[in-house]
Amino acid sequence: MSVVTCDYGPKTSFSDIILVSESKEFHVHKIILCQNSPYLASIITGEEYTKFPNQKLDIGFTPSLTKLFLDIIYKSEIKEFNIDIIPMADKYNVSSIKSMCLEFLDKIKEVNEKNIKFLISYTKYGFVRDKLAGMIVPYLTDNPTIDKLRIVMASHFEHSAINNIYYVGDWV
C-alpha cells in the first residue's frame, strides 16, 4: 500500500487518522474531518472506532476523488471541479462540497440530448435532486418525444419533488 503524503495542515507526523482509498493511504487529522463531515464525525467518535484508535478508515471512493475531497476540506479550493464528487459530498454530508456542486450545476446553460442522461444519473443524490429536477423537467416538457428518458428519470426521482410535477403514468 502506498502512502500519499499530503500537505494537509501540520506535518504528517501530527496526523491521527488514515483514510484508505483502494491502495492509497491519506494521513489526515480527525479534527478537520469531524469539523467538516457530521457523518465522518459519527464514525470517528463512535464506539467501534474508539475501541481501535489505530484503525484505518476505508473511504470507499477512488484516490483521485479522495484527494479532491481532502483538497476542498483542507484548502477550500480546487484546481478543477469533478462532478463525480457529488456521491462523496452526499455520503459524507460536507456542506462546502455540496455548495461547490450546486454552483457547478448553476453553470450548466442548457439541458440537451448530450447532457441529459449524465444529469439524470445524479438525481439519486438528495442534495442536488431538486435543482436537477428544475433543470430537467422543462426540457422533458418541451420534448415530449423522449419517453424513454422520462421513464428513466421517473425511476431516479422516486420520493422527490418530481413526483409532485409529473406522475409516471403520464409518461407511459
N, C-alpha and C positions, 0 to 999 in steps of 0.2 A: 504494500500500500504506500502510495507516495503522499508526502506531507506538502500541503500548499502553505507556504509562508506568506501571510497576508500582512499588509501594512494597516491593520485594523487596530487603532488605538495603541496602547503600550506594547513593548516588545513581546514576542511570542512567549517568553518565559513567564509572563504575567497572565497568559490565557488560562482559563479554568474550565473550559469545556471543549470537546472536539466534536464538530459536526462531520459526519461521514456522508460522502456522496459518491456512489459507485466505488472506485478505488482511490479516491482522494480524501484527504483529511484537512479540515479547516480548523485551526486553533483560534478560538474566539473567546468572548467574555460573556458569562451568564448575565451580568447586569445589563449589558447592551441588548441582548436578545430579549430579556424579560421586559425591559422598558418599551420595546417596540412590538412585541407579539404576546398578547394575552394567552394564546394557545401554547406557545413555547414556554411561557412562564408557568403555566399549569403543569406542564410535563416536568420541567426542571425543578420545580418546588414540590412536586408530587412525591408521595411516599415511596413508590418503586424506585425513582431515580435517586432520592436521598439515601436509600439503603446502600447504593453502589455509586458513590460520588465520582469514581474514575471511569464510569461507563461512557462509552461513545454514543452519540445520538445520530441515528441514520435519518438524514433529512428527507430522503425519498425523491429527490429531483436530480437532474444532471449537474455535473460540476460547473458547467458554464452558467446555468441558471442560479445555482447556489452562490457563485461568485457575484453575479449581478445582484442577487438578493442582499448579500452582505455589503456590497458597494453602496447600495441605497441606504441601508440601515446605518452604516458607519459614516459614510461621507455625504449623504443626502444629495448625491449627484450620480449621474450615469453618463457615459460617453455615447452610448447608443441604446435606445429602448428596444426591448424584445417583448413582443406581445405575448409570448409564451410564459411570461411571468404571472399572468392572470391566475392560473390554478394555484400557484405558490402563494400569491397575495391572498387568495380566498382561503386556502387551508390554514395559513399561519396568521391571518387577520391583522395584517400590517397596514395601518391607515396611510402611511406615506406612499407605499407602493400602490395601494388602491387608488389614491389620488392621481398618481402618475398614469395609471392605466386609463382612468376616466378622461384625463387630459389628452392622452393619445387618441382615444375614441372620438373626442371632440374635433380632432384634426382631420378626420375622415370626411371628405367633402360630399361624397355621394355613395349610395349603395348601388351596386350594379351587378351584372351577371358574373363578373370576375371576382368580386369580393364577398358576395352574399353567403356562399357556403362556408367560407372562412369565418365570417361574423357569426353565423348560426352556430358554429362549433363551440363558441364561447358562451352561449346563452345558458349553459348549465351552471355557471358560476354566479351566485346570488347578487354580488355587489355590482355587476355590470348588466344584469338581466334586463332591468327596466330601461336603461339607456339604449341597449341594443334593440329592445322592442320598439322604442321610439324611432329608431333609425330604420328598422327592417319592415315594420308594418306598413308604412306609407308606400314603400317600394312594392310590397306584395299586393297592396290595394290597387296600385296603378298598373300592375302587370298581372291580370287575372289568369293568364295562360300558363303560369308556372305552378301548377297544382302540386307537383312532386315536392317542390321546396316548401310549400305551405304545410304539407303533411310532415315533412322532416322537422320543420320549425315547431309545429304543434307538439311533437314529442319532446323537444328541448324546453319548451315553455310550460311544461307541466307545473301546476301550482304557482303560476306567476300572473303578473298584470296582463299578459297577453290573453289569458282566458276571459278577461273582462271585455276585451275588444272583439275577439272572434271565437266562435265555437268551432270545434273540429268538424262537426257535421256540416258547417257552411263551406268547408274547404274540399269536401269529398264530392 
